[in-house]
Amino acid sequence: QVQLVESGGGLGQPGGSLRVSCVASGIIFSNYIMGWYRQSPGKQRELIATISSGGTTNYADAVKGRFTISRDNAKNTVYLQMDSLKPEDTAVYYCSARRIMSSVNSWGQGTQVTVSS
């Protein structure tokens, strides 16, 4: 049973930085592609970044150059460093885990990120 627990987030200022983390359990972490999604009120959940077990990353255009996804396979943890924050980054951020060769995502409970002055 995959368990994903997010932490971090909170309130950030425009132009500032925040980091969210996600610890995975119940899986062989290196067999999973990890990702971060976000969802704002009234909008669909959107994919913003993924990272393979080998460290290959992909980003949505909205966050490219500002956000950095990374993982520590020894700690079963994936991170999202968010820099140059904008008010439109305000959302609930969800960690995802998808086994290699699978199309099914497992989800964390989400963590709120609010960007406001």
N, C-alpha and C positions, 0 to 999 in steps of 0.2 A: 504494500500500500504506500503510494507516494504521499509524502507530507512536505509541504512547502510553507515556511514561516518567514514572512517579510518583517523587516524592521527599518527604522530610520524614517526619513521623510519629515513631515511637519510643515512649519511655516518658513518660507524663504523670501528674500527680497528680490525685486527685479535686478538682474545683473549679478546676482549672488550665486551661491552653490549649495547643493544638498547632495547627500548620498543615501541611497537605499540599498539594503542587503537582503538576501534570501538564503536561508539554510534549508537544504534538502535532506530528507531521511527516508529510509525504506527503499532506496534504489542504489544501483551501482552508478554513481554520479557520472563517471566518465562515459557511460553508454547513452547519455542524454544530451540533447541540444537544449540549452537554457535560453530563456527569453524574458523580455519585459514588455508588457502591454500597459495601456492606460485607457481610462474611460472617464469622460466628463459628463455631467448631467445632460441628458437629452441626446447624447451622442453614442455611437457604437464603439465598442472596445476596439482599439487600434494597436497593431503591432508597432513597436518603436525600435527594438533592437534584439538581435539574437547572437549567440556565440556557440560555436561547436566545441566539442571536447578538446580539439586541437588548438582552439583559440581564434578560429576564423570568425570575423564579426560582420554583421550587416546592420544597417541603420535606415530608419525612415528619413525621408528628406527633411521633415520638420525638425529633427533633432541632430542631423548630421553636422559634425564639427563642434557641437556643444555638449553632447552626452557621450559617455564612454562606458561600454559594458565590459566587464572582466569576470574571470572566474578563478577560484582556487580549488582545484580538484582534491587537494589534501584535506580541505576543510568543508567540502561539499557545499560551497558557498558561491553565489553569483552576486555581483555588485552592479549598481548603476550610478556612476558619477555624473551629476547634472550641473553643468556650469552655464554661465550667461543666461540664467533663468529668465523666462518671460511669463507674464500673467496667463497667457494661453497654455502654459505647461501645467496649470492647475488641473488636477485630476486624481482619481484613485489609481494607483500603480499596482499592477499585478505581476507576480513572478509566474513563469510557466516552465514546464518541463515536458519535453517530447522525446520519447525513445527513438533512437536512430532507426529509420525505415518505417516509422509509424506516423500516422496522421493525427493521433489523439494527443491533446494537451491535458496535462494536469495543472491545477491552479492553486495559488496561495489565496489567502483571505483578503489581500489587498491592503495597501497603506496610503493614507491621504497625503498628498503634496499640495500645498497652497502657496502660490506666489503672489504676494501683495505687499505694497508699501504701507 
